[in-house]
């Protein structure tokens, strides 16, 4: 899964400029036939080159759910590292 995500990142970077140019042309275009041609160009791009396909993953375990953006780690790893005092400024809540 991690390798698949890295492949998607590469595809997004590779096609981002081309996708932006086509979308810019599509916004200002008024001719219906030209709009259809531009839409066809967008659809011919690989589906994994869409930025919406990217998913935040834990850089240590590759887990996709419960990932904190500040650390880039999943909640399980954050808890373990907090118990080992590896994350500065993070304390366990108690009430």
Z-matrix of the N, CA and C atoms (Angstrom, degrees):
N
C 1 1.449
C 2 1.529 1 111.34
N 3 1.331 2 115.87 1 -36.65
C 4 1.457 3 119.80 2 -179.91
C 5 1.521 4 110.10 3 -65.47
N 6 1.333 5 116.71 4 -43.18
C 7 1.457 6 120.81 5 179.26
C 8 1.530 7 111.26 6 -64.89
N 9 1.315 8 116.69 7 -37.20
C 10 1.458 9 120.92 8 177.80
C 11 1.526 10 110.34 9 -63.53
N 12 1.330 11 115.64 10 -40.95
C 13 1.464 12 120.31 11 178.76
C 14 1.526 13 111.15 12 -65.89
N 15 1.331 14 117.48 13 -39.37
C 16 1.464 15 120.82 14 177.13
C 17 1.530 16 111.21 15 -64.34
N 18 1.329 17 115.84 16 -37.85
C 19 1.465 18 120.40 17 177.07
C 20 1.527 19 110.37 18 -63.29
N 21 1.334 20 116.29 19 -40.19
C 22 1.464 21 119.76 20 178.37
C 23 1.524 22 111.32 21 -65.22
N 24 1.327 23 117.03 22 -39.18
C 25 1.468 24 120.37 23 179.10
C 26 1.522 25 110.10 24 -61.68
N 27 1.328 26 116.44 25 -43.24
C 28 1.465 27 120.06 26 178.75
C 29 1.527 28 111.60 27 -62.35
N 30 1.337 29 116.40 28 -41.70
C 31 1.460 30 120.04 29 179.94
C 32 1.529 31 111.50 30 -67.05
N 33 1.329 32 117.32 31 -38.62
C 34 1.466 33 120.37 32 178.77
C 35 1.517 34 110.06 33 -63.20
N 36 1.328 35 116.83 34 -42.92
C 37 1.470 36 120.51 35 179.56
C 38 1.521 37 110.54 36 -66.48
N 39 1.323 38 116.33 37 -40.56
C 40 1.455 39 120.75 38 -176.81
C 41 1.532 40 111.90 39 -64.97
N 42 1.327 41 117.77 40 -42.03
C 43 1.451 42 121.49 41 -173.77
C 44 1.522 43 113.97 42 -99.87
N 45 1.310 44 119.06 43 0.93
C 46 1.470 45 119.97 44 -174.26
C 47 1.525 46 112.55 45 -63.96
N 48 1.330 47 117.23 46 -43.46
C 49 1.468 48 120.09 47 -178.65
C 50 1.525 49 110.95 48 -65.64
N 51 1.317 50 116.30 49 -44.69
C 52 1.456 51 120.76 50 179.93
C 53 1.536 52 110.36 51 -63.38
N 54 1.323 53 116.57 52 -41.52
C 55 1.458 54 121.19 53 179.48
C 56 1.528 55 111.21 54 -63.91
N 57 1.347 56 116.97 55 -41.26
C 58 1.462 57 121.03 56 179.10
C 59 1.525 58 111.57 57 -64.32
N 60 1.327 59 116.65 58 -40.21
C 61 1.465 60 120.28 59 178.72
C 62 1.529 61 111.50 60 -63.50
N 63 1.327 62 116.32 61 -44.27
C 64 1.461 63 119.89 62 -179.94
C 65 1.528 64 110.32 63 -65.55
N 66 1.319 65 117.68 64 -41.13
C 67 1.461 66 120.53 65 179.18
C 68 1.526 67 111.69 66 -65.95
N 69 1.336 68 116.95 67 -36.07
C 70 1.457 69 120.31 68 177.39
C 71 1.529 70 110.77 69 -65.13
N 72 1.333 71 115.92 70 -43.72
C 73 1.464 72 120.28 71 177.30
C 74 1.528 73 110.76 72 -63.55
N 75 1.310 74 115.68 73 -38.20
C 76 1.462 75 120.70 74 -178.28
C 77 1.533 76 111.49 75 -65.87
N 78 1.323 77 116.75 76 -35.46
C 79 1.464 78 120.39 77 179.52
C 80 1.523 79 112.91 78 -66.00
N 81 1.322 80 115.92 79 -39.80
C 82 1.464 81 118.60 80 -175.84
C 83 1.531 82 113.52 81 -91.51
N 84 1.319 83 118.06 82 -6.55
C 85 1.469 84 121.49 83 -177.04
C 86 1.527 85 111.00 84 -78.86
N 87 1.338 86 116.60 85 139.00
C 88 1.459 87 122.62 86 179.53
C 89 1.533 88 112.58 87 -114.78
N 90 1.323 89 117.33 88 -19.92
C 91 1.462 90 122.15 89 -179.26
C 92 1.531 91 109.36 90 -76.76
N 93 1.318 92 117.14 91 125.68
C 94 1.456 93 121.68 92 -175.27
C 95 1.528 94 112.44 93 -64.99
N 96 1.334 95 117.15 94 -39.89
C 97 1.466 96 120.43 95 179.03
C 98 1.525 97 111.33 96 -63.58
N 99 1.321 98 116.00 97 -40.91
C 100 1.467 99 120.88 98 178.63
C 101 1.534 100 110.94 99 -66.47
N 102 1.333 101 116.11 100 -35.96
C 103 1.468 102 120.41 101 177.16
C 104 1.522 103 110.13 102 -62.91
N 105 1.329 104 117.31 103 -41.68
C 106 1.459 105 121.08 104 178.52
C 107 1.531 106 111.58 105 -63.05
N 108 1.326 107 116.26 106 -39.48
C 109 1.471 108 120.66 107 179.26
C 110 1.529 109 109.81 108 -65.10
N 111 1.328 110 116.58 109 -43.61
C 112 1.466 111 120.15 110 179.74
C 113 1.523 112 111.40 111 -66.10
N 114 1.326 113 117.73 112 -38.72
C 115 1.461 114 121.16 113 177.06
C 116 1.529 115 110.78 114 -63.44
N 117 1.315 116 115.79 115 -38.12
C 118 1.468 117 120.44 116 178.40
C 119 1.529 118 110.75 117 -64.16
N 120 1.349 119 116.59 118 -38.27
C 121 1.463 120 120.79 119 177.03
C 122 1.526 121 110.71 120 -63.38
N 123 1.325 122 115.64 121 -42.13
C 124 1.473 123 119.32 122 178.62
C 125 1.523 124 111.12 123 -63.69
N 126 1.325 125 116.89 124 -41.34
C 127 1.455 126 121.04 125 -178.49
C 128 1.525 127 112.69 126 -70.92
N 129 1.345 128 116.64 127 -23.05
C 130 1.463 129 119.34 128 -179.04
C 131 1.530 130 112.24 129 -79.41
N 132 1.331 131 117.23 130 -12.84
C 133 1.468 132 120.32 131 177.42
C 134 1.526 133 109.73 132 -71.45
N 135 1.338 134 116.66 133 154.55
C 136 1.465 135 118.85 134 179.47
C 137 1.534 136 111.39 135 -61.45
N 138 1.320 137 117.75 136 138.84
C 139 1.467 138 120.20 137 -179.62
C 140 1.536 139 112.94 138 -62.60
N 141 1.313 140 117.12 139 -29.63
C 142 1.467 141 119.74 140 -179.60
C 143 1.520 142 112.68 141 -76.71
N 144 1.326 143 117.68 142 -1.17
C 145 1.459 144 119.63 143 177.38
C 146 1.527 145 111.54 144 -88.84
N 147 1.318 146 116.88 145 0.45
C 148 1.467 147 120.78 146 176.29
C 149 1.527 148 109.96 147 -76.85
N 150 1.328 149 118.07 148 132.56
C 151 1.468 150 119.80 149 -179.97
C 152 1.525 151 112.88 150 -64.24
N 153 1.321 152 118.03 151 -23.45
C 154 1.460 153 121.26 152 -178.82
C 155 1.529 154 111.31 153 -68.91
N 156 1.321 155 116.79 154 -18.93
C 157 1.463 156 120.59 155 -179.44
C 158 1.526 157 113.03 156 -77.25
N 159 1.332 158 116.97 157 -14.84
C 160 1.459 159 119.74 158 -179.40
C 161 1.520 160 110.07 159 -70.91
N 162 1.311 161 116.12 160 147.26
C 163 1.464 162 121.72 161 -178.35
C 164 1.522 163 107.92 162 -134.47
N 165 1.333 164 116.12 163 137.16
C 166 1.461 165 119.51 164 176.01
C 167 1.517 166 109.09 165 -68.60
N 168 1.312 167 115.97 166 131.42
C 169 1.463 168 121.06 167 179.22
C 170 1.518 169 110.02 168 -130.73
N 171 1.317 170 114.75 169 151.10
C 172 1.461 171 121.43 170 175.51
C 173 1.524 172 107.87 171 -67.71
N 174 1.328 173 117.09 172 129.57
C 175 1.465 174 118.97 173 -177.13
C 176 1.516 175 111.57 174 -74.54
N 177 1.318 176 117.44 175 -16.02
C 178 1.469 177 119.74 176 -178.79
C 179 1.529 178 112.00 177 -92.02
N 180 1.330 179 116.87 178 -45.31
C 181 1.460 180 120.08 179 -175.33
C 182 1.518 181 113.76 180 -108.80
N 183 1.337 182 117.83 181 -21.67
C 184 1.450 183 120.96 182 -177.58
C 185 1.514 184 113.37 183 86.75
N 186 1.320 185 117.14 184 5.79
C 187 1.460 186 121.00 185 179.69
C 188 1.524 187 109.42 186 -67.16
N 189 1.351 188 115.87 187 138.87
C 190 1.456 189 119.63 188 -174.90
C 191 1.522 190 113.47 189 -98.80
N 192 1.296 191 117.91 190 -12.51
C 193 1.460 192 120.10 191 -176.78
C 194 1.521 193 110.33 192 -111.27
N 195 1.299 194 115.71 193 145.73
C 196 1.455 195 120.79 194 178.56
C 197 1.510 196 112.71 195 70.25
N 198 1.332 197 117.18 196 38.98
C 199 1.463 198 121.66 197 -178.13
C 200 1.521 199 108.90 198 -97.15
N 201 1.325 200 116.68 199 126.13
C 202 1.461 201 122.24 200 176.93
C 203 1.523 202 108.62 201 -87.64
N 204 1.340 203 116.48 202 127.06
C 205 1.458 204 120.95 203 -177.11
C 206 1.522 205 111.80 204 -65.63
N 207 1.328 206 117.04 205 -36.52
C 208 1.463 207 120.64 206 -176.37
C 209 1.524 208 111.86 207 -59.31
N 210 1.315 209 116.22 208 -37.95
C 211 1.456 210 120.80 209 -176.55
C 212 1.521 211 113.29 210 -104.47
N 213 1.333 212 117.00 211 -26.45
C 214 1.455 213 120.95 212 -174.74
C 215 1.514 214 111.52 213 76.11
N 216 1.327 215 115.35 214 21.02
C 217 1.462 216 121.70 215 -177.42
C 218 1.527 217 109.91 216 -121.10
N 219 1.334 218 115.87 217 154.46
C 220 1.453 219 119.59 218 176.26
C 221 1.534 220 109.59 219 -79.30
N 222 1.310 221 115.64 220 164.33
C 223 1.459 222 120.57 221 -175.81
C 224 1.522 223 112.68 222 -62.41
N 225 1.328 224 117.03 223 -31.60
C 226 1.468 225 119.96 224 179.21
C 227 1.525 226 110.81 225 -66.67
N 228 1.313 227 115.87 226 -44.91
C 229 1.468 228 120.74 227 -178.25
C 230 1.530 229 110.25 228 -68.63
N 231 1.334 230 116.38 229 -38.99
C 232 1.470 231 119.45 230 178.40
C 233 1.516 232 109.92 231 -60.92
N 234 1.321 233 117.10 232 -42.52
C 235 1.472 234 120.41 233 -179.70
C 236 1.524 235 111.32 234 -63.22
N 237 1.334 236 116.18 235 -45.16
C 238 1.465 237 119.71 236 179.16
C 239 1.525 238 111.26 237 -62.64
N 240 1.343 239 116.48 238 -44.69
C 241 1.456 240 120.04 239 -178.28
C 242 1.531 241 111.15 240 -68.57
N 243 1.323 242 117.47 241 -32.99
C 244 1.464 243 120.41 242 177.86
C 245 1.524 244 110.32 243 -67.23
N 246 1.320 245 117.32 244 -38.57
C 247 1.470 246 120.65 245 177.78
C 248 1.528 247 111.55 246 -65.59
N 249 1.337 248 116.29 247 -31.05
C 250 1.463 249 120.56 248 -179.99
C 251 1.528 250 111.90 249 -89.83
N 252 1.339 251 117.46 250 4.44
C 253 1.474 252 123.79 251 -179.68
C 254 1.530 253 112.22 252 60.09
N 255 1.315 254 117.21 253 38.07
C 256 1.460 255 121.50 254 179.30
C 257 1.525 256 112.43 255 -94.26
N 258 1.325 257 117.24 256 -14.86
C 259 1.459 258 120.96 257 178.03
C 260 1.523 259 108.61 258 -107.98
N 261 1.327 260 117.85 259 109.97
C 262 1.452 261 119.76 260 -177.14
C 263 1.526 262 112.25 261 -68.67
N 264 1.316 263 116.98 262 138.68
C 265 1.452 264 122.54 263 177.14
C 266 1.507 265 114.20 264 83.87
N 267 1.300 266 118.21 265 0.92
C 268 1.468 267 121.34 266 -178.20
C 269 1.514 268 108.19 267 -105.02
N 270 1.326 269 116.47 268 122.74
C 271 1.471 270 120.16 269 179.24
C 272 1.520 271 108.76 270 -123.27
N 273 1.300 272 115.30 271 152.99
C 274 1.459 273 121.15 272 179.40
C 275 1.522 274 109.31 273 -77.15
N 276 1.315 275 115.99 274 133.63
C 277 1.453 276 119.80 275 -179.24
C 278 1.531 277 109.44 276 -75.56
N 279 1.329 278 114.90 277 141.25
C 280 1.461 279 119.84 278 173.82
C 281 1.520 280 108.26 279 -147.05
N 282 1.315 281 116.27 280 135.53
C 283 1.458 282 120.62 281 179.88
C 284 1.498 283 111.44 282 -144.44
